[in-house]
Amino acid sequence: MKPIKLMVNAIALVSVLTFIVSLILVAASDGRNEVACFVCMYSVAASFLSLIFVDLKGAKTQFG
């Protein structure tokens, strides 16, 4: 069960980082970078869905 939790946490981390980077690219280009806009839209949905599955109670007891 532990590898599944690690995989879910890794996917959540990647999706949140993708959202942040694409948001920075959209802001830097004043919304003209359409590819970054699409990546930002889809990564918002992906990060929201992946953060639903992250177990924060398990992380608190596991790390302190």
HUCOR-V943563 format. One record per helix or strand of 3 or more residues. SS is the DSSP state (H for helix, E for strand). FROM is the first residue (numbers start at 0). TO is the last residue. If there is no record, write none. Layout:
ss->SS from->FROM to->TO
ss->SS from->FROM to->TO
This chain:
ss->H from->1 to->27
ss->H from->33 to->51
ss->H from->55 to->62
